[in-house]
Amino acid sequence: MEDQEMQLKVRRVTDKFTESMYVLANEPSVALYRLQEHVRRSLPELVQHKTDMQSWEEQSQGAIYTVEYACSAVKSMNNSSLYFKNIDSLLRQAISMKEQINNSQGRSCALPLETCYVDIT
């Protein structure tokens, strides 16, 4: 009887030991399965976020280029004041010459000088 009891106890211990070994051996597989499951679920969303970020980056790069181009255009306009003053002087000379021609031909400009010329400065 004691022999049967001993065999039963040994069998229980070996069964428990086998079960423990089975669980320990399969635990990494279960963990890897859970990781794979998580990646499979979250990957499409991550890809969408990456695509959105790339699109936003392209749009912002385009906006930055536009702003830089506009700033350089404004800066170059500041440098053109000398040319506008020169144009103003030439227009005044042209109007003066036109009045001299009209006066020499006996006809004067019917409009006053202020209406014939608009100051652009």
Order of alpha helices (4+ residues) and beta strands (2+ residues): alpha-alpha-alpha
